[in-house]
Amino acid sequence: EELEALREEKSSLQALVSRQSSVIRELEAQLSRATGNSTALQKQQQDLMDYVRNLLSLCAKDGGTTC
């Protein structure tokens, strides 16, 4: 009887570890997607800053008459 209880506990713990492993894999995938999104956003922000900087430079060269 004690051996059967230990087997059931082992089975229960294995199922728990399996669920936890699945959750960890999903969290890792979400983190990877979030990191990719963050990198893309940083590039877009840098591109926008470069565009604005170039636009301001053109306005300064033009004396601001068309800006």
Kinemage of the C-alpha trace (Angstrom):
@kinemage 1
@onewidth
@group {chain A} dominant
@subgroup {mainchain}
@vectorlist {calphas} color= white
{ca glu a 1} P 0.000 0.000 0.000
{ca glu a 2} L 2.812 2.407 0.849
{ca leu a 3} L 4.568 1.495 -2.382
{ca glu a 4} L 1.399 2.238 -4.347
{ca ala a 5} L 1.073 5.621 -2.638
{ca leu a 6} L 4.673 6.424 -3.551
{ca arg a 7} L 4.026 5.435 -7.161
{ca glu a 8} L 0.981 7.684 -7.302
{ca glu a 9} L 2.949 10.552 -5.792
{ca lys a 10} L 5.737 9.990 -8.307
{ca ser a 11} L 3.234 10.012 -11.158
{ca ser a 12} L 1.633 13.178 -9.827
{ca leu a 13} L 5.003 14.898 -9.493
{ca gln a 14} L 5.998 13.846 -13.007
{ca ala a 15} L 2.781 15.334 -14.371
{ca leu a 16} L 3.458 18.553 -12.454
{ca val a 17} L 7.011 18.772 -13.808
{ca ser a 18} L 5.680 18.163 -17.318
{ca arg a 19} L 3.141 21.001 -16.974
{ca gln a 20} L 5.774 23.321 -15.531
{ca ser a 21} L 8.151 22.501 -18.385
{ca ser a 22} L 5.413 23.291 -20.881
{ca val a 23} L 4.715 26.632 -19.189
{ca ile a 24} L 8.434 27.460 -19.159
{ca arg a 25} L 8.707 26.701 -22.896
{ca glu a 26} L 5.730 28.970 -23.613
{ca leu a 27} L 7.213 31.759 -21.481
{ca glu a 28} L 10.524 31.413 -23.311
{ca ala a 29} L 8.707 31.709 -26.649
{ca gln a 30} L 6.834 34.806 -25.442
{ca leu a 31} L 10.076 36.354 -24.206
{ca ser a 32} L 11.702 35.690 -27.567
{ca arg a 33} L 8.807 37.380 -29.391
{ca ala a 34} L 8.864 40.342 -27.007
{ca thr a 35} L 12.614 40.735 -27.492
{ca gly a 36} L 12.153 40.701 -31.265
{ca asn a 37} L 9.367 43.276 -31.035
{ca ser a 38} L 11.511 45.492 -28.816
{ca thr a 39} L 14.418 45.314 -31.255
{ca ala a 40} L 12.145 46.204 -34.178
{ca leu a 41} L 10.651 49.113 -32.225
{ca gln a 42} L 14.106 50.436 -31.335
{ca lys a 43} L 15.070 50.352 -35.026
{ca gln a 44} L 11.887 52.209 -35.990
{ca gln a 45} L 12.582 54.838 -33.326
{ca gln a 46} L 16.149 55.258 -34.584
{ca asp a 47} L 14.947 55.554 -38.188
{ca leu a 48} L 12.404 58.190 -37.152
{ca met a 49} L 15.041 60.160 -35.240
{ca asp a 50} L 17.337 60.046 -38.283
{ca tyr a 51} L 14.497 61.208 -40.534
{ca val a 52} L 13.628 64.128 -38.237
{ca arg a 53} L 17.307 65.052 -37.894
{ca asn a 54} L 17.690 65.097 -41.688
{ca leu a 55} L 14.498 67.109 -42.082
{ca leu a 56} L 15.687 69.685 -39.553
{ca ser a 57} L 19.033 69.869 -41.332
{ca leu a 58} L 17.301 70.543 -44.652
{ca cys a 59} L 15.149 73.221 -43.038
{ca ala a 60} L 18.230 74.880 -41.567
{ca lys a 61} L 19.979 74.887 -44.965
{ca asp a 62} L 16.881 76.348 -46.588
{ca gly a 63} L 16.671 79.092 -44.012
{ca gly a 64} L 13.352 77.748 -42.826
{ca thr a 65} L 11.365 79.265 -45.705
{ca thr a 66} L 9.636 76.018 -46.658
{ca cys a 67} L 9.525 74.395 -43.231
